[in-house]
Amino acid sequence: MERRSACPINFSVEIFGDKWMLLILRDLMFNGKNSFLEFRASAEKISSAVLTEKLNTLVDEGIVSKVVSPKNASKFLYLITDKGIELVPLMVEILDWGSRYNPDGGPKPLLAQIRQNKKKAIAELQDKLRSERRSYGLD
């Protein structure tokens, strides 16, 4: 992908600069979703075409890997890579900030963990995501 500039903020915005990317990452990190149909079932109702485009971008950028499901060879699963797992602290900050100004939203148990000990909550979430990758024979 050709970038508009070498600026690190521009680089990040070109990847994550729309709501769909952040919502797909949310579903991967916090909601345990990893299939196309699971992403489509999210409350925000992303279209199939947009979801396909965004997942392909995440795969191309090395943030997500696409693997064949061990249970169904005609189904693909999307698993967050180590590069993507590095985004957990940022996503936790966005979740935490959003929940402060929208207290009705968000996963209450995770938010309680974050508020009690943010560093520990981040480390546990990263470990869980790495463990999921290993369970599919990745890494």
N, C-alpha and C positions, 0 to 999 in steps of 0.2 A: 504494500500500500504506500502510495506516495503521500508524504506529509506536507502540510502548508508551510511549516517551519520546524526548526530543530528545538524549539522551546519545549521544556518538559511538561508544562501545563497544557500547551497545545497538543502534545502527544497524547496525554491522558484524556483530554476533552474529545479528541478525534475518536477514541475508543469508547469512552463512557459518557459521551456528551448528550445522551438522550435517556428518557425515562425507561425505555425498554431494556437497555443493557443492565441498568441498576436493578430492575425488577427480576430479570432472569438470574442475576447473581444472588439476589435476595432468596429466590426460590431454591437455588443450588445450595447456598450456605446455611440458611435458617429453616427452610421448609422441607428439606430432604427430597426435593423433586429432581429427577434426572432424565425424564423421558419427554419427548415432544408433546404427547397428549397431556402429561401432567402440567407442563408449562402452559398449554392452551387452556387448561381448566382454571387457571388463576383468575381471581376476581376482576382483574383489569381487562380481560378479554382481548389479548393480542391476536392479531390476524395470523393465519398460517404463513402467509408470504413474508410478513415482517419478522415473525419468529424464525423462519428459515434463514433469512438474511442475517439476523443478529447472532444466531447460533454459529453460522458459518464464520462470521467475523471473530467471534470468541475463539473458535477453533483455529482459525488462521493466525490469530495473535498469540496462540499458545497458552491461553487462559483456561481453556476447556479442552478436554480430549473427547473424541467421539469413538465409542467402542460398541461392538456387537453385543447385545444382551446374551448372557449365558443361558437364559431361560427360553429365549425366543430369537432364533437366528435372523428373523426378518425385522427385528426391532433394534434401534440404536439407543444407547444411553450416553448421556453427556455428564462427564465427571470433571470436577475442578482440578486443575493441575497445581503443582507447587507455586508456579507464577501467580495463579489465581488465588491460592491460599494466602499469599502475601497481602492480598487486598482485604482480608478479614478485619484487621484493625480499622481500616477506613470505613468499611461497611458497618461495623459496630458503632463507630462514631456517628454515622448518618442515622442509624436506627435509634441510637440514644437521643440525639438532637431532635429527631422527628417525634419521638414519644413524649418529649418534654412539652412540645407545643401542640401535640395531638394525643392527649393522654388516653383517649378511648382506643387507640390503635396499638398494634405491636404484640409480640408474643410475651405475655406476662412473666412466665418462668425465666425466660432468657433475660428479659429486662431486669428482673430482680437480681439475677446472677451478675449482670453488668454493673448494677448500682452497688452491689456488695463488694465486688472485687473485679474491676474491669480487665486488668492484666490476666488474671486467672481465667476469666470467662473466655477471653480471646484465645489463650493457649489451649484450653480444653476444646474449643470449637475447631481450631486448626488441627489438633490431634485427631479429632473425630473425622474430619474431612480426609486427612491422610490415611487413616485406618480404612475408610470406605474405598479409597483408591487401591489400597493393598488387597482388599477383599475381592477385587476384580482382577488381581494379578498385575496391577500397574505399580511402577516404582521399584 
